[in-house]
């Protein structure tokens, strides 16, 4: 799965799941984590039973995905910045 020549497909999520998860992430981004269980507690606390358990779980799962993407982007940016600094340092030493 996901090997050479194979297409890797993402999960299908409804617009409602995505918009609610992004809203929770914007408002409570400091409390969102890569742990599904912690996000599940956060979503239930924030949404206060307005949605079904199934929908709350899907939102919590999507929050995990969003957080992991955010961390990956931060790591890539830090690595790129480090590479540029190393390149500048080596060019000034020459």
N, C-alpha and C positions, 0 to 999 in steps of 0.2 A: 504494500500500500504506500503510495506516494513515491514509488521508485522512479527510475528513469523512464520517461515516456508515458507515465501514468498521470492523469489529471487528479489534482487534489481539490475536492469540493468542500466548500464551507457549509456551515449549518444555516438552515433557513430560519430566520426570526421575523416575527411580525413587526410592523412599524410601531405598534403600541409598546412592545417590549423594548425596542431600541430607544424610542423617545423617552419613556419612563426611566430607563436605565441611565440615559445621558443626563436627564434632569437630576436624578439622584446623585450622579457623579459630579455634576456642577455644584450642587448645593452642599453635598457632604463628601467631597473628594478626599478630604483629609482622613475620613473614617473608612473609606473603601479600601479593601485589601485584595490580595490574590487568594484568600481563603474563602471558599464557597460558604462555609458555615457562618463565618463572621458577617459576610455580606447578606446572608439570609436573615440573620438577626436584625441587621441594619434596615433592610427593606421592610420587614414586618413592623419594625418600630416606626419608620418614616411613613409608610403608607397606611398604617393603622387599620388593617383588615378591610380596606376598600376593595381589594382584589382577591381573587381566589389564591389558594396555596400554590397551585400549579403555576399561575402567572407570576406570583412572587418568586418562586424558585427559578423560573426562566430569567427574570430580571436579575436576580442574584448571580446566576451563571453568566449572563452577559456582562455584568459588572466585573467579574473575574477576567473575562477576555479583554475588556477595555483597559483594566489596570495593567495586565501583562503587556499589552501593546504600548501603553504609555511608558512602562519601565524599559521596554526594548528600544523605544525611540530615544529615551534619555541616555541609555548606555551607548547607542550609536553616536549620538551627538557628543558625548564625552570622549569616545574613542577618536572621533574625527578631530575634535579640538586638540586632543593629545598628539595626534599625528601631525597636525599643522604646527604646533609648538615645537615638536621635535625637528620638523623640516626647517623651520625658521632658525632654530638653534644651530643645526648643522650648517646652514648656509652662512650664518654670521661667523662661525668658527673658521671657515675656509679662507 
